[in-house]
């Protein structure tokens, strides 16, 4: 679970009033993130563009590794004869 320091928590109404100030804090890295509260619950988190892009790239890498792992597992199944022929598949359908 992500934790937030006091200076990272802002109400949605406060964000609306002082959007430029909070945007500057994110842009200048005064804070890493801002958690926007509505009814005392975190509803959104604001991060910098650079942080967002880095997170998206990291996610792409994780997803690519999962795909490669799945392909490797499938190739291993083929090598070990743990597959069925297409003819058998059609017969079962």
PyMOL commands that set and color helices and strands:
alter all, ss='L'
color gray80, all
select helices_A, chain A and resi 6-8+12-17+19-27+49-79+86-92
alter helices_A, ss='H'
color red, helices_A
select strands_A, chain A and resi 9-11+34-38+41-46
alter strands_A, ss='S'
color yellow, strands_A
deselect
rebuild
show_as cartoon
